[in-house]
Amino acid sequence: MIVNVCPAGVAHADPDRVWSVIANPARFGEWLDVTLVGEAPAGPVIPGQVYRFETRELGRSWPVTIEVKGVDPARRWIDLRVVLPLGIVNDEHVTLTRTDEGTLVRFN
């Protein structure tokens, strides 16, 4: 079964500031409920990078893997493949757009 949803929200911050969080795996825990446990290669997001995280729920740790499929810092978008427990896989296209209120963040 394929489920397609496109959540979006406005961050009341400048797009460059939001990008600094989204494009830095060490800061993923600020917008995801995860703890970074490994990355290859280390450093800012680049295509082909794989990050390993853990999240806690129901009294146990669960693995989460995120692979960077594509990234364009100038246009502020990033493509991620997120592998969650129980066989759930999300292909995310995250975009940032400047608005009068701050930054529109879309997960497509």
C-alpha distances in whole Angstrom, upper triangle without the diagonal:
4,7,10,13,17,19,23,26,30,31,35,36,37,34,36,36,32,32,34,32,28,30,32,30,32,32,28,29,30,27,24,25,26,29,29,30,30,30,31,33,34,35,33,30,30,28,27,28,26,26,26,25,25,24,26,24,25,28,27,26,23,22,21,21,21,22,24,23,25,28,30,33,35,32,30,27,25,21,20,17,17,16,16,16,14,12,11,11,13,14,17,20,22,25,28,31,34,35,38,36,35,32,29,26,23,19,17
4,7,10,13,16,19,23,26,28,32,33,34,31,33,33,29,29,31,29,26,27,29,27,30,29,26,27,28,25,22,24,24,27,28,29,29,28,29,31,32,32,31,27,27,25,24,25,24,24,24,24,25,24,25,24,26,29,27,26,22,22,20,20,19,20,21,20,22,24,27,29,31,28,27,23,21,18,17,15,15,15,15,16,15,13,10,10,10,11,14,16,19,22,25,27,30,31,34,33,32,29,25,23,19,16,14
4,7,10,13,16,20,23,25,29,30,31,28,31,31,27,27,29,27,24,26,28,26,29,28,24,25,26,22,20,21,23,26,27,29,29,28,29,31,32,32,30,27,27,25,25,26,24,24,24,24,24,22,24,23,24,28,26,25,22,22,19,20,19,20,21,20,22,24,26,28,30,27,25,22,20,18,17,15,14,15,15,16,15,14,11,11,10,11,12,15,17,20,23,25,28,28,31,30,29,26,23,20,16,13,12
4,7,10,13,17,20,23,26,27,28,25,28,28,24,24,27,25,22,24,26,25,28,26,23,24,24,21,20,21,23,26,27,29,29,28,29,30,31,31,28,25,25,23,24,25,24,24,24,24,25,23,25,24,26,29,28,27,23,23,20,20,19,19,20,19,20,21,23,25,27,24,22,19,18,15,15,14,14,16,16,18,18,16,13,12,10,10,10,12,14,16,19,21,24,25,28,27,26,23,19,17,13,11,8
4,6,10,13,17,19,23,24,25,23,25,25,22,22,25,23,20,22,24,24,26,24,21,22,22,18,17,19,21,25,26,28,29,28,29,30,31,30,27,24,25,24,25,25,24,24,24,23,24,22,24,23,25,28,28,26,23,23,20,20,19,20,20,19,20,21,22,24,25,22,20,18,17,15,15,15,15,17,16,19,19,18,14,13,10,11,10,12,13,15,17,19,22,22,25,23,23,20,16,14,11,8,7
4,7,10,14,16,20,21,22,19,22,22,19,19,22,20,17,20,22,22,25,23,19,21,20,17,17,19,21,24,25,28,28,27,28,29,29,28,25,22,23,22,24,24,23,23,24,23,24,23,25,24,27,30,29,27,24,24,20,21,18,19,19,18,18,19,20,21,22,19,17,15,15,14,14,15,15,18,18,21,21,20,17,15,12,11,9,10,10,11,13,15,18,18,21,20,19,16,13,10,7,6,5
4,7,11,13,17,18,19,18,20,20,16,17,20,18,16,19,21,21,23,20,18,19,18,14,14,17,19,23,24,27,27,26,28,29,29,27,25,22,24,23,25,24,24,23,24,22,23,21,23,22,25,28,27,26,23,23,20,20,18,20,19,20,20,19,20,21,22,19,17,15,15,15,15,16,15,18,18,21,22,21,17,16,13,13,11,11,10,11,13,14,17,17,19,17,17,14,11,9,6,5,7
4,7,10,13,15,16,14,18,17,14,15,18,16,14,18,20,21,23,20,17,19,17,13,15,18,20,23,24,27,28,27,29,29,29,27,24,21,23,23,25,25,25,23,25,23,24,23,25,24,27,30,29,28,26,25,22,22,20,21,20,20,20,19,19,19,20,17,15,14,15,15,16,18,18,21,20,23,25,24,21,19,16,15,12,11,9,9,10,11,13,13,16,14,13,10,7,5,4,6,8
4,7,10,12,14,13,16,15,12,14,17,15,14,18,20,21,22,19,17,18,15,12,15,17,20,23,24,28,29,28,30,30,29,27,24,22,25,25,27,26,26,25,26,24,25,23,25,25,28,30,30,28,27,26,23,24,21,23,22,23,22,20,20,20,21,18,15,15,16,18,18,20,20,23,22,25,27,27,23,22,18,18,15,14,11,11,10,11,12,11,13,11,10,8,6,5,7,9,12
4,6,9,11,10,14,13,10,13,16,15,14,17,19,21,22,19,18,19,16,13,16,19,22,24,25,29,30,29,31,31,29,27,24,22,25,26,28,27,27,26,27,26,27,25,27,27,30,32,32,30,29,29,25,26,23,25,23,24,23,21,20,19,19,17,15,15,17,19,20,23,22,25,25,28,30,30,26,25,21,21,17,16,13,12,9,9,9,8,10,7,7,5,4,6,9,12,15
4,5,8,9,11,10,8,11,13,12,12,15,17,19,19,16,15,16,13,11,15,18,20,22,23,27,28,27,29,29,27,24,21,21,24,25,28,26,26,24,26,24,25,24,26,26,30,31,31,29,28,28,25,25,23,24,22,24,23,20,20,18,19,17,14,15,17,19,20,23,22,25,25,28,31,30,27,26,22,22,18,17,13,12,10,10,10,10,11,8,6,5,6,7,11,13,17
4,7,9,12,10,9,13,14,14,15,18,19,21,21,18,18,19,15,14,18,20,23,24,26,29,30,29,32,31,29,26,23,23,26,28,31,29,29,27,29,27,28,26,28,29,32,34,34,32,31,31,28,28,26,27,26,27,26,23,22,20,20,19,16,18,20,23,23,26,26,29,29,32,34,34,31,29,26,26,22,21,17,15,12,12,10,9,9,6,4,6,9,10,14,17,20
4,6,8,7,7,10,11,11,13,15,17,19,19,16,17,18,14,14,18,21,22,24,24,28,29,27,30,29,27,24,21,21,24,26,29,27,28,26,28,26,28,26,29,30,33,34,34,32,31,30,27,28,25,26,24,26,24,21,20,17,17,17,14,16,18,22,22,26,25,29,29,32,35,34,31,29,26,25,22,20,16,14,11,11,9,10,10,8,5,6,10,11,15,17,21
4,5,5,6,9,10,11,13,14,16,19,20,17,18,19,16,16,19,23,24,25,25,29,29,27,29,28,26,23,19,20,22,24,27,26,27,26,28,27,29,28,31,32,36,37,36,34,33,32,28,28,25,26,23,25,22,19,17,14,14,14,12,15,17,21,22,26,26,29,30,33,36,35,32,30,27,25,22,20,16,14,10,10,7,9,10,9,6,6,10,11,15,18,21
4,5,5,6,9,10,10,12,14,17,18,16,16,18,16,15,18,22,23,24,24,27,27,25,26,26,24,20,17,17,19,21,24,23,24,23,26,25,27,27,30,31,35,36,35,32,31,30,26,25,22,23,20,21,19,15,13,11,11,10,8,11,13,17,19,22,23,27,27,31,34,33,29,27,24,22,18,16,13,10,6,7,6,9,11,11,7,5,8,9,12,15,18
4,5,5,6,9,10,10,12,16,17,14,16,18,16,15,19,22,23,23,22,26,25,23,25,23,21,18,14,15,17,20,23,22,23,22,25,25,27,27,30,32,36,36,35,32,31,29,26,25,22,22,19,21,18,15,13,9,10,11,8,12,14,17,19,23,23,27,28,32,35,34,31,28,25,23,20,18,14,12,9,10,9,13,15,14,10,9,12,12,15,17,20
4,5,5,7,9,10,11,14,15,12,14,16,13,13,17,20,20,21,20,24,24,22,24,23,21,18,15,15,18,21,24,22,23,22,24,23,25,25,27,29,33,34,33,30,29,28,25,24,22,22,20,22,20,17,15,12,13,14,11,14,15,19,20,23,23,26,27,30,33,33,30,28,25,24,20,19,15,14,11,12,11,14,15,14,10,9,12,12,16,17,21
4,5,5,6,9,10,13,14,11,11,13,11,10,14,17,18,19,19,22,23,21,23,23,20,17,14,14,17,19,22,20,21,20,22,21,23,22,25,27,30,31,30,28,27,25,22,22,19,20,18,20,18,15,14,12,13,13,9,11,13,16,17,20,20,23,24,27,30,29,26,24,21,20,17,15,12,11,8,10,10,13,15,13,9,8,10,9,12,14,17
4,5,5,6,8,11,13,11,11,14,12,12,14,18,18,19,18,21,21,19,20,20,18,15,11,11,14,16,19,17,19,18,20,20,22,23,26,28,31,32,31,28,26,25,21,20,17,17,15,17,15,11,11,8,10,10,7,9,10,13,14,18,18,22,23,27,30,29,26,23,20,19,15,14,10,9,8,10,11,14,17,16,12,10,11,10,12,14,16
4,6,6,6,10,10,8,10,13,11,12,14,18,17,17,16,20,19,17,19,18,16,13,10,11,14,17,19,17,18,17,19,19,21,22,25,27,31,32,30,27,26,24,21,20,17,18,16,18,16,13,13,10,12,13,10,12,12,16,16,19,20,23,24,27,30,30,27,25,22,21,18,17,13,13,11,14,14,17,20,18,14,13,15,13,16,17,20
4,6,5,8,8,6,7,9,8,8,11,14,14,14,14,17,17,16,18,18,16,13,10,11,14,17,19,16,17,15,17,16,18,18,21,24,27,28,27,24,23,21,18,18,15,16,15,18,17,14,15,12,15,15,12,13,12,15,15,18,17,20,21,24,27,27,24,22,20,19,16,16,12,13,12,15,16,18,20,18,15,13,14,12,15,15,18
4,6,7,10,7,7,10,9,8,10,14,13,14,14,17,17,15,17,17,15,13,10,9,12,14,16,14,15,13,16,15,18,18,21,23,27,28,26,23,21,20,16,16,13,13,12,14,13,11,12,10,14,13,9,9,9,11,11,14,14,17,18,22,25,24,21,19,16,16,12,12,9,10,10,13,15,18,20,19,15,12,13,10,12,12,15
4,6,9,8,8,12,12,11,13,16,15,15,14,17,16,13,15,14,12,10,6,6,9,12,14,12,13,12,15,15,18,19,23,25,29,30,28,24,23,20,17,16,12,12,10,13,11,9,10,8,12,12,9,9,8,11,11,14,15,18,20,23,26,25,23,20,18,16,14,13,10,11,11,15,17,20,23,21,18,15,16,13,15,14,17
4,5,5,7,10,10,11,12,15,13,13,11,14,13,11,13,13,10,8,5,6,10,13,15,12,13,11,14,14,17,18,21,24,28,28,26,22,21,19,16,15,12,13,12,15,14,12,14,12,15,16,13,13,11,14,13,16,16,18,20,23,26,25,23,21,19,18,16,16,14,15,15,18,20,22,25,23,20,17,18,16,17,17,20
4,5,5,8,10,11,10,13,10,10,7,10,10,8,11,11,9,8,7,7,11,13,13,10,10,8,10,10,13,15,18,21,25,25,22,19,18,15,13,12,10,11,10,14,14,13,16,14,18,19,15,15,12,14,12,14,13,15,17,19,23,22,21,19,17,17,15,16,14,16,17,21,22,25,28,26,22,20,20,17,18,17,20
4,6,7,9,11,11,13,10,9,7,10,10,9,13,13,10,9,9,10,14,16,17,13,13,10,11,10,13,14,17,21,24,24,22,19,18,16,14,14,13,14,14,18,18,17,19,17,21,21,18,18,16,17,16,17,16,18,19,21,25,25,23,22,20,20,19,19,17,19,19,23,24,26,29,27,23,21,22,19,21,20,23
4,5,6,8,9,11,10,9,9,12,13,13,16,16,13,12,10,11,15,18,19,15,15,12,13,12,14,14,17,20,24,24,22,19,19,17,15,15,14,15,15,18,18,17,18,16,20,20,16,17,15,17,15,18,16,18,19,21,25,25,23,21,20,20,18,18,16,17,17,20,21,23,25,23,20,18,19,16,18,18,21
4,5,6,6,8,7,8,8,11,12,12,15,16,14,13,11,11,15,16,17,14,13,10,11,9,11,12,15,17,21,22,20,17,16,14,12,12,10,13,13,16,17,16,18,16,20,20,16,15,13,14,12,14,13,15,15,18,21,21,19,18,16,16,14,15,13,15,16,19,21,23,25,23,20,17,18,15,16,15,18
4,5,5,6,5,6,7,11,13,14,17,18,16,16,15,15,18,20,20,17,16,12,12,9,10,10,12,15,19,19,17,15,14,14,12,13,13,16,16,20,20,19,21,20,23,23,19,19,17,18,15,17,14,16,15,17,21,22,20,19,18,19,17,18,16,18,18,22,23,25,27,24,21,19,20,17,18,17,20
4,6,8,8,10,11,15,17,17,20,21,18,17,16,16,19,21,22,19,18,15,16,13,14,13,15,17,21,21,20,18,18,17,15,16,15,18,18,21,21,20,21,19,22,22,18,18,17,18,17,19,17,19,18,20,24,24,22,21,19,20,18,18,16,17,17,20,20,22,23,21,18,16,17,15,17,16,20
4,7,9,11,12,16,18,18,21,21,19,18,16,15,19,20,21,19,18,15,15,13,14,13,15,17,20,21,20,18,17,17,14,15,14,17,16,19,19,18,20,18,21,20,16,16,15,16,14,16,14,17,16,19,22,22,19,18,16,17,14,15,13,14,14,17,19,20,22,19,17,14,15,12,13,13,16
4,6,9,10,14,16,16,19,20,19,18,17,16,19,20,20,18,16,13,13,10,11,9,12,13,17,18,17,15,13,13,11,12,12,15,15,18,19,19,21,20,23,22,18,17,15,16,13,14,12,14,12,15,18,19,16,16,14,15,13,15,13,16,17,20,22,23,25,22,20,18,17,14,15,13,16
4,7,10,13,16,17,20,22,20,20,19,19,22,23,22,20,17,14,13,9,9,6,8,10,14,14,14,12,11,12,10,13,13,17,18,21,22,22,24,24,27,26,22,21,19,19,16,16,13,14,12,14,17,18,16,16,16,18,16,19,17,20,20,24,25,26,28,25,23,21,21,17,18,16,19
4,7,9,12,13,17,19,17,18,17,17,20,21,20,17,15,11,9,6,5,5,8,11,14,14,13,10,9,9,8,10,11,15,16,20,21,21,24,23,27,26,22,21,18,18,15,15,12,13,11,13,16,17,16,16,16,18,17,19,18,21,21,25,27,28,30,28,25,23,23,19,20,18,20
4,6,9,12,15,17,15,16,16,16,19,21,20,17,14,10,9,5,5,6,9,13,16,15,13,10,10,10,9,11,12,15,17,21,22,22,25,24,27,27,24,22,20,20,17,17,14,15,14,15,19,20,19,19,18,20,19,21,20,23,23,27,29,30,33,30,27,25,25,22,22,21,23
4,6,8,12,13,11,12,13,14,16,18,17,13,11,7,6,4,7,9,12,16,19,18,16,12,12,10,9,10,10,13,15,18,20,20,23,22,25,26,22,21,18,19,16,16,14,14,14,16,20,20,19,18,18,19,19,21,19,22,23,27,28,31,33,31,28,25,25,22,23,21,23
4,7,11,13,11,14,15,16,18,19,17,14,11,8,6,5,7,10,13,17,20,18,15,12,12,10,10,10,12,14,16,20,22,22,25,24,28,29,25,24,21,21,18,17,15,15,15,16,19,20,20,19,20,21,21,23,22,25,26,30,32,34,37,34,31,29,29,26,26,24,26
4,7,9,8,11,13,13,15,16,14,11,8,6,5,7,10,13,16,20,23,22,19,15,14,11,11,10,11,12,14,17,19,20,23,23,26,27,24,23,19,19,16,16,15,15,16,17,21,20,20,19,20,20,20,22,22,25,26,30,32,34,37,35,32,29,29,26,26,24,26
4,6,5,8,10,10,11,13,11,7,6,4,6,9,12,16,19,22,25,25,22,18,17,13,12,10,9,10,11,14,16,16,20,20,23,24,21,20,17,17,14,14,14,15,16,18,22,21,20,19,19,19,19,20,20,22,24,28,30,33,35,34,30,27,28,24,24,22,24
3,5,8,11,10,10,11,9,6,5,7,9,12,16,19,22,25,28,28,25,21,19,16,14,11,11,10,11,13,15,16,19,20,23,24,22,20,17,17,15,15,15,16,18,20,23,22,22,20,20,19,20,21,21,23,25,29,31,34,37,36,32,29,29,26,26,24,25
4,7,9,9,9,10,9,6,7,9,11,14,18,21,25,28,31,30,27,23,22,18,17,14,13,11,11,14,15,15,18,18,22,23,21,20,17,17,15,16,17,18,21,23,26,25,24,22,22,21,20,21,21,23,25,28,30,34,37,35,32,29,29,26,26,24,26
4,7,9,10,12,11,8,9,9,11,14,17,20,23,27,30,29,27,23,22,19,17,14,13,13,12,15,16,16,18,17,21,23,20,20,17,18,16,17,18,19,21,24,27,26,25,23,22,22,21,22,21,23,24,27,29,32,35,33,30,27,28,25,26,24,26
4,6,8,12,12,9,11,10,13,15,19,21,25,28,31,31,28,25,23,20,18,16,14,13,12,15,15,14,16,14,18,20,17,17,15,17,16,18,18,20,22,25,28,27,26,24,23,22,20,20,19,20,21,24,26,29,32,30,27,24,25,23,24,23,25
4,6,10,12,9,11,11,14,16,19,21,25,28,31,31,29,25,24,21,18,16,13,13,11,13,13,11,12,11,14,16,14,14,12,14,14,16,17,20,22,25,28,27,25,23,21,20,18,17,16,17,17,21,22,25,28,27,23,21,22,19,20,20,22
4,7,9,7,9,10,13,15,18,20,24,27,30,31,28,25,23,20,17,14,11,9,7,10,9,7,10,10,13,14,12,11,9,10,10,13,14,17,19,23,26,24,22,19,18,16,14,14,13,14,16,19,21,24,28,27,23,20,20,18,18,17,19
4,6,6,9,11,15,17,21,23,27,29,33,33,30,27,25,21,18,15,12,9,6,8,7,7,9,10,13,14,13,12,9,10,11,13,15,18,21,24,27,25,23,20,18,16,15,14,14,16,17,20,23,26,30,29,25,22,22,20,20,18,19
4,6,9,12,15,18,21,23,27,29,33,33,31,27,24,21,18,14,11,8,5,5,5,6,10,12,15,15,14,12,9,9,9,11,14,16,19,23,25,23,21,18,17,14,14,13,14,16,18,21,24,27,31,30,27,24,23,20,20,18,18
4,6,10,13,16,20,22,26,28,31,32,29,25,23,19,16,12,10,6,5,6,8,10,14,15,19,19,18,15,12,11,10,10,13,15,18,21,23,21,20,17,16,14,15,15,16,19,21,24,27,31,34,33,30,27,26,23,22,20,20
4,7,10,13,17,19,23,26,29,29,26,22,20,17,14,11,8,6,5,8,10,11,14,15,19,19,17,15,12,11,10,11,12,14,17,20,22,20,20,17,16,15,15,16,16,19,21,24,27,30,33,32,29,26,25,22,22,19,20
4,7,10,14,16,20,22,26,26,23,19,17,13,11,7,6,4,6,9,12,13,17,18,22,22,19,17,14,12,10,9,10,11,14,16,19,17,17,14,14,14,14,16,17,20,22,26,28,31,34,33,30,26,26,22,22,19,20
4,6,10,13,17,19,23,23,20,16,14,11,8,6,5,6,8,12,14,15,18,19,22,23,20,18,14,13,10,10,10,10,12,15,18,17,16,14,14,15,15,17,17,20,21,25,28,30,33,32,28,25,25,21,21,19,20
4,7,10,14,17,20,19,16,12,11,7,6,5,7,9,12,15,17,18,22,22,26,26,23,21,17,16,13,12,10,10,11,12,16,16,15,14,15,16,16,19,19,22,24,28,30,33,35,33,30,27,27,23,23,20,22
4,7,10,13,17,16,13,10,8,6,5,6,8,11,14,17,19,20,23,23,27,26,23,21,18,17,14,13,11,10,10,11,15,16,15,15,15,17,17,19,19,22,23,27,29,31,34,32,29,26,26,22,22,19,22
4,7,10,13,13,10,6,5,5,6,9,11,15,17,20,23,23,26,26,30,29,26,24,21,20,17,16,12,12,10,10,14,15,15,15,16,19,19,22,21,24,26,29,31,33,36,33,30,28,27,24,24,21,23
4,7,10,10,8,6,5,7,7,11,13,16,19,22,24,24,27,27,31,30,26,25,22,21,18,17,13,12,10,10,13,15,14,15,16,19,19,22,21,24,25,29,31,32,34,31,29,27,26,23,23,20,22
4,7,7,6,5,6,9,10,14,16,20,23,26,28,28,31,31,34,33,30,28,25,25,21,20,16,15,12,11,14,17,16,18,19,22,22,25,24,27,28,31,33,34,36,33,31,29,28,25,25,23,25
4,5,6,7,7,11,12,16,18,22,25,27,29,30,33,33,36,35,31,29,27,26,23,21,17,16,13,11,13,16,16,18,19,22,22,26,25,28,29,32,34,35,37,34,32,30,29,26,26,23,25
4,6,8,10,13,15,19,22,25,28,30,33,34,36,36,40,38,35,33,30,29,26,24,20,19,15,13,14,17,17,20,21,25,25,29,28,32,33,36,38,38,40,37,35,33,32,29,29,26,28
4,7,10,13,16,20,22,26,29,32,34,35,38,37,41,40,36,34,32,31,27,26,22,20,17,14,16,19,20,22,24,27,27,31,30,33,34,38,39,40,42,38,37,35,34,31,31,28,31
4,7,10,13,17,20,23,26,29,31,32,35,35,39,38,35,33,30,29,25,23,19,17,14,12,14,17,18,20,22,25,26,29,29,32,33,37,39,40,42,39,37,35,34,30,30,27,29
4,7,10,13,16,20,23,25,28,29,32,32,36,35,32,30,27,25,22,20,17,15,12,10,13,16,16,18,19,22,23,26,26,29,31,34,36,38,40,37,35,32,32,28,28,25,27
4,7,10,13,17,20,22,25,26,30,30,34,33,29,27,24,22,19,17,13,11,8,6,10,12,12,14,16,19,20,23,23,27,29,32,34,36,38,36,33,31,30,26,25,22,24
4,7,10,13,17,19,22,23,27,27,31,30,27,25,21,20,16,14,11,8,7,6,10,11,11,12,14,17,18,21,21,25,27,31,33,35,38,35,33,30,29,25,24,21,23
4,7,10,13,16,19,20,23,24,28,27,24,21,18,16,12,10,7,6,5,7,10,11,10,10,11,13,14,17,18,21,23,27,30,32,34,32,29,27,25,22,21,18,19
4,7,10,13,16,17,21,22,25,25,22,19,16,14,10,8,6,5,7,9,13,11,11,10,11,12,13,16,16,20,22,26,29,31,34,32,29,26,25,21,20,17,18
4,7,9,12,13,17,18,22,21,18,15,12,10,6,6,5,6,9,12,15,14,12,10,9,10,10,13,13,17,19,23,26,28,31,30,27,23,22,18,17,15,16
4,6,9,11,15,17,20,19,17,14,11,9,6,5,7,8,12,15,17,15,14,11,11,10,10,12,13,16,19,23,26,29,32,31,28,24,23,19,18,15,16
4,6,7,11,13,16,16,14,11,7,6,5,7,9,12,15,18,21,19,17,13,12,10,10,10,11,14,16,20,23,26,29,28,25,22,21,18,17,14,15
4,7,11,13,16,15,14,11,8,5,5,7,10,13,16,20,22,19,17,14,12,9,9,9,11,14,17,20,23,26,30,29,26,23,21,18,17,14,14
4,7,10,13,12,11,8,6,5,7,10,13,16,19,23,25,22,20,17,14,11,10,9,10,12,15,18,21,24,28,27,24,21,20,17,16,14,14
4,6,9,9,8,6,4,6,9,12,15,18,21,25,27,25,22,19,16,13,12,9,9,10,12,15,18,21,25,25,21,18,17,15,15,14,14
4,6,6,6,5,6,9,12,16,18,22,24,28,30,28,26,22,19,16,14,11,11,10,11,13,16,19,23,23,20,16,16,15,15,15,16
4,5,5,6,8,11,14,18,20,23,25,29,32,30,27,24,21,19,16,13,11,10,10,12,14,18,21,21,18,15,16,14,15,16,17
4,6,8,11,14,17,21,23,26,29,33,35,33,30,27,24,21,18,15,13,11,11,12,13,17,20,21,17,15,16,15,16,18,19
4,6,9,12,16,19,21,25,27,31,33,31,28,25,22,19,16,12,11,8,8,9,11,14,18,19,16,13,13,13,13,15,15
4,7,11,13,17,19,23,24,28,31,29,26,23,19,17,14,11,8,6,6,8,10,14,17,17,14,11,11,10,11,12,14
4,7,10,14,16,19,21,25,27,26,23,19,16,13,10,7,5,4,6,9,12,16,19,19,16,13,12,10,9,10,11
4,6,10,12,16,18,22,24,22,20,16,13,11,8,6,5,7,9,13,16,19,22,22,19,15,14,11,11,10,11
4,7,10,13,16,20,22,19,17,13,10,7,6,4,6,9,12,15,19,22,25,24,22,18,16,13,12,10,9
4,6,10,12,16,18,16,14,10,8,6,5,6,8,11,14,18,21,24,27,26,23,20,18,14,13,10,10
4,7,10,13,15,13,11,7,6,5,6,9,11,15,18,21,25,27,30,29,26,23,21,17,15,12,12
4,6,10,12,11,8,6,5,6,7,11,12,16,19,22,25,27,31,29,26,23,21,17,16,12,13
4,7,9,7,6,5,7,9,11,14,16,20,22,26,29,31,34,32,30,26,25,21,19,16,16
4,7,6,5,6,8,11,13,16,17,21,24,27,30,32,35,32,30,27,25,21,20,16,17
4,6,6,9,11,15,16,20,21,25,27,31,34,35,38,35,33,30,29,25,23,20,20
4,6,9,12,16,18,22,23,27,30,33,36,37,40,37,36,33,30,27,25,21,21
4,6,10,13,16,20,21,25,28,31,35,36,39,37,35,32,30,26,24,20,20
4,7,10,13,16,18,22,25,28,31,32,35,33,32,28,26,22,20,16,16
4,7,10,13,15,19,22,25,29,30,34,32,30,26,24,20,18,14,14
4,6,10,12,15,19,22,25,27,30,28,26,23,20,17,14,10,10
4,7,10,13,17,20,23,25,29,27,25,22,19,16,13,9,8
4,6,10,13,16,20,21,25,24,21,18,15,12,9,6,6
4,6,10,13,17,19,22,22,19,16,13,10,8,6,5
4,7,10,14,16,19,18,16,12,10,7,6,5,6
4,7,10,13,16,16,13,10,8,6,5,7,8
4,7,10,13,13,10,6,6,5,7,9,11
4,6,10,11,8,5,5,7,8,12,13
4,7,8,6,5,6,9,12,15,17
4,5,5,6,6,10,13,16,18
4,6,8,10,13,16,20,22
4,7,8,12,15,18,21
4,7,10,13,16,19
4,6,10,13,16
4,6,10,12
4,7,10
4,6
4
